[in-house]
């Protein structure tokens, strides 16, 4: 494994300085116990309102048609013990919504999503320590066509050189806008989330360097804390890589931290639960600040609906205990992780089991 220069210490200090007046940053760095995040919003929308799903933007436009369903989902997670809810804006940028014919409504979609999440927090809990994350992802535009192209390439055994792309997956085969336009779209979304009153920008499914750096630039420009969510894969030797690019997670994070000085936490997310421990260990070698995990459960085999896997709430809790012992601050779930999972986490961690300090590197 390549040894990378450590950015521990200085990165943590600069993050606190930039966000010293932000209540979320103060809270997450002063906690001695795990903070519970919500579970999957998109997969839960699929369970409750499958007619709202899109094969391109998934739930990116759902708040325009089913706002009450989404508010009920946020409220349910809060009732189960979550302290953080995430806006339904995972794919609510112009280039993702364009596939649904409503790219011009991106600003509106983000504004409404913020209103829904904040309304749920005001109604659903008496706790003062409840936060809203504004989600932005590197979800590929024209997703259905890109997935089909990747599947066809795999079936025919075509190499990346033949097609002219570096990575033979939906990320590499999507019809992305130009770099400047992609940055503009993410920046507009990030600013809309900031204006909507979110406590932090949650970058989700960052899984390759190119698009990851663009979205980090956009999120960082807001001055808000950035919670970086990395999606990973493991090779046969247990080495941890970005999911859609053959680069070690530690190398990728070193580059990402240079791009965005106001990263407040780093999570491994939308990855199988069994990958998270190795990813947290890798993260801790280059990052002293808060870390967390919110895995997925299942597959998109019935896309755009999510096929839930067999990870039971009790199974997730057992994994989570190990993550907490590694110093995880933030624990929740992504696709296929529902209210019952979050309740199991909250029932345990909200009563006991202080995590390791975020500045302690486990042996």
ABEGO torsion letter per residue (X at the ends): XBBBBBABGAAAAAAAAAAAABAAAAAAAABABBBBBBBBAAAAAAAABAAABBAAAGAAAAAAABAAAAAAAAAAAAAAGBABBBBBAAAABAAAAAAAGAAAAAAAAAAAAAAAAAAAAAAABABABBBBBBBBBABBBGAAAAAAAAAAAAAAGBBAAAAGBABBBAAAABBBBBAAAAAAAAAAAAAAAAAAGBABBBBBGBABAAAAAAAAAAAAAAGBBBBBBBBBBBBAAGBBBBAABBBBAAAAAAAAAAABAABABBBBBGBBAAAAAAAAAAAAAABABBBBBBBBBEBAAAOABBBBBABBAAAAAAAAAAAAAAGBABBBBBBGBBAAAAAAAAAAAAABGBBBBAABBBX
